[in-house]
Amino acid sequence: MQAFRCRLDILDFDIGILKQDRGEGALGAMQARLAERLPDAGGEFADLLLCWNYLNYFSRAEITTLMEVILPRLSERAQIHALVESSSPDMASTPAPLALAEDGFVRVGGAAHEAPGSPRLAAPRHSTDGLLACMPGMIAEQTMLLGNGQKEYLFCRKP
């Protein structure tokens, strides 16, 4: 990654930690935990946010709450990339582990994650309009239905 003249922040968090509270005040607590885990921006703004498939594991209210922390940290030309379960009625109970490899490629984690009999959750199958409602000031610049049934989104700031 040293070939690039940019700052790269990687936030690896456990969704269970973000969502550990239930009931009244849970969204505020989740928002505070995210803010604590974000690296100091140092006055800089991010140009790209890679959500991968994490949005599948949050309700629209939770996405809105998280975006209240994230969107102010994005530049005017920022893009958000996300993969959303679109056709499958269910999904793995936890996101697949991802790693940035030395060759610059993203590696999707181990076979145990999708082993037969591993727990599954109902897929929320967020709509484009639903996601946009959670991301004020953003538009869906590009959407594509992938062969695996996921919908790939590229969101950007409204011009």
Secondary structure, 3 states (H helix, E strand, C coil): CCCCCCCCCCCCCCHHHHCCCCCCCHHHHHHHHHHHHCCCCCCCCEEEEEEECHHHHCCHHHHHHHHHHHHHHEEEEEEEEEEEECCCCEEECCCCCEEECCCCCEEECCHHHHCCCCCEEECCCCCHHHHHHHCCCEEEEEEEECCCCEEEEEEEECC
